[in-house]
Amino acid sequence: MNGSALRELPLPAPVSYAPQTIGWLFVLLLMLALGAMFAWIAWRRYERGRYRREALAELERIEQKLKHDKAALADIAPLIKRTALAAAPREYVASLSGAAWLAYLQKAHHSFDDESGALLHTSAYAPRAALDSITPQQADRFVNAAREWIEHHHVEV
């Protein structure tokens, strides 16, 4: 057998990456549509939680001020009210005060006990001497109750 009689085997044509049938094109379009839908849903959920993130950031600033001045406790009640107004219809939440306000907060999430609920009522309008008489443990429980409410409240509309 002669070396010139050997020939190289021909290679097959390269395989195309394009779909061979129209069904795969539909599958691709369906996957793109589902991906866009899930991205849109995730973005809307992220945007709906913006008020919580902003409220938690404000609570963190209040907590930093609280290390130096107990008068910062007076800023928590308005923060809770603004957070509730962002989550629920203004007509329903804006007029609430006193026991009705605390009942609304308890219905949305059970984070305010009797002591922190009383602090919520009095902290916004209490004189400086009354705020200075609050113990650090009471202040911590109050801040933690506010944080827990902001993080976990659920408003039924």
C-alpha positions as CSV (number, residue, x, y, z in Angstrom):
1,M,0.0,0.0,0.0
2,N,1.3,3.2,-1.1
3,G,1.4,6.4,1.1
4,S,-0.2,8.4,-1.7
5,A,-3.2,6.1,-1.6
6,L,-4.2,7.2,1.9
7,R,-6.5,10.1,2.1
8,E,-7.7,12.0,5.1
9,L,-11.3,11.3,6.2
10,P,-13.7,14.1,5.5
11,L,-15.0,15.9,8.6
12,P,-18.7,16.4,9.0
13,A,-20.1,19.8,8.6
14,P,-20.1,21.9,11.8
15,V,-23.2,21.7,14.0
16,S,-25.3,24.8,13.9
17,Y,-26.3,26.4,17.2
18,A,-29.4,27.7,15.7
19,P,-32.6,25.9,16.6
20,Q,-33.6,23.4,14.0
21,T,-37.3,23.7,14.6
22,I,-39.7,26.5,15.3
23,G,-40.6,24.9,18.7
24,W,-37.3,25.8,20.2
25,L,-37.7,29.4,19.2
26,F,-41.0,29.4,21.0
27,V,-39.4,27.9,24.1
28,L,-36.7,30.5,24.0
29,L,-39.3,33.3,23.7
30,L,-41.3,31.8,26.6
31,M,-38.2,31.6,28.8
32,L,-37.3,35.3,28.0
33,A,-40.9,36.3,28.8
34,L,-40.9,34.4,32.1
35,G,-37.5,35.9,33.0
36,A,-38.8,39.4,32.3
37,M,-41.9,38.8,34.3
38,F,-40.0,37.4,37.3
39,A,-37.6,40.4,37.1
40,W,-40.5,42.8,37.1
41,I,-42.2,41.1,40.0
42,A,-38.9,41.2,42.0
43,W,-38.5,44.9,41.2
44,R,-42.0,45.7,42.3
45,R,-41.5,43.8,45.5
46,Y,-38.2,45.6,46.2
47,E,-39.9,49.0,45.5
48,R,-42.8,48.1,47.8
49,G,-40.4,47.5,50.6
50,R,-38.6,50.9,50.1
51,Y,-40.5,52.6,52.9
52,R,-39.4,49.9,55.4
53,R,-35.8,50.3,54.4
54,E,-36.0,54.1,54.8
55,A,-37.8,53.7,58.2
56,L,-35.2,51.3,59.4
57,A,-32.4,53.7,58.3
58,E,-34.1,56.5,60.2
59,L,-34.5,54.3,63.3
60,E,-30.8,53.5,63.1
61,R,-30.1,57.3,63.1
62,I,-32.4,57.8,66.1
63,E,-30.7,54.9,67.9
64,Q,-27.3,56.6,67.3
65,K,-28.7,59.9,68.7
66,L,-30.2,58.0,71.6
67,K,-26.7,57.0,72.8
68,H,-26.1,60.7,73.7
69,D,-29.5,62.1,74.2
70,K,-32.7,60.4,75.5
71,A,-34.8,63.1,73.9
72,A,-34.3,61.2,70.6
73,L,-37.0,58.8,72.0
74,A,-39.5,61.5,70.9
75,D,-38.6,60.8,67.3
76,I,-39.8,57.2,67.3
77,A,-43.6,57.8,67.5
78,P,-43.7,60.1,64.5
79,L,-41.5,57.6,62.6
80,I,-43.9,54.7,63.3
81,K,-46.8,57.0,62.2
82,R,-45.1,57.9,58.9
83,T,-44.3,54.2,58.3
84,A,-47.9,53.2,58.9
85,L,-49.1,56.0,56.6
86,A,-46.8,54.7,53.9
87,A,-48.2,51.2,54.2
88,A,-51.9,51.8,54.7
89,P,-54.6,54.2,53.4
90,R,-54.2,57.7,54.8
91,E,-57.9,57.9,55.5
92,Y,-57.7,55.0,57.9
93,V,-54.4,55.6,59.7
94,A,-54.1,59.4,59.9
95,S,-56.9,59.9,62.4
96,L,-55.9,57.1,64.8
97,S,-54.6,58.1,68.2
98,G,-54.4,56.8,71.7
99,A,-55.8,53.3,72.3
100,A,-57.1,53.0,68.8
101,W,-53.6,53.7,67.4
102,L,-52.0,51.1,69.7
103,A,-54.7,48.6,68.7
104,Y,-54.0,49.2,65.1
105,L,-50.3,48.7,65.6
106,Q,-51.0,45.4,67.6
107,K,-53.2,44.2,64.7
108,A,-50.5,44.9,62.2
109,H,-47.9,43.1,64.3
110,H,-47.7,42.2,67.9
111,S,-44.4,44.0,68.8
112,F,-45.6,46.7,71.2
113,D,-46.3,45.3,74.7
114,D,-48.0,47.4,77.4
115,E,-44.7,49.1,78.5
116,S,-43.5,50.0,75.0
117,G,-47.0,51.0,74.0
118,A,-47.2,53.4,76.9
119,L,-43.8,54.8,75.9
120,L,-45.1,55.2,72.3
121,H,-48.0,57.3,73.6
122,T,-45.9,59.5,76.0
123,S,-42.5,59.8,74.3
124,A,-43.7,62.2,71.6
125,Y,-45.1,64.7,74.1
126,A,-43.3,64.0,77.3
127,P,-41.2,66.7,78.9
128,R,-37.5,66.3,78.9
129,A,-37.4,65.2,82.6
130,A,-39.8,62.3,81.9
131,L,-37.6,61.2,79.0
132,D,-34.5,61.3,81.2
133,S,-36.2,59.1,83.7
134,I,-36.6,56.2,81.2
135,T,-34.0,53.5,81.9
136,P,-31.7,52.3,79.2
137,Q,-33.4,48.9,79.3
138,Q,-36.8,50.5,78.7
139,A,-35.4,52.5,75.8
140,D,-33.8,49.4,74.3
141,R,-37.1,47.5,74.5
142,F,-38.9,50.4,72.9
143,V,-36.4,50.7,70.1
144,N,-36.5,47.0,69.5
145,A,-40.3,47.0,69.5
146,A,-40.3,49.8,66.9
147,R,-37.7,47.9,64.8
148,E,-39.7,44.7,64.9
149,W,-42.9,46.4,64.0
150,I,-41.3,48.2,61.0
151,E,-39.7,45.0,59.8
152,H,-42.7,42.6,60.2
153,H,-45.9,44.6,60.2
154,H,-48.6,43.5,57.7
155,V,-51.4,45.9,56.8
156,E,-54.7,44.4,55.6
157,V,-56.3,46.8,53.2
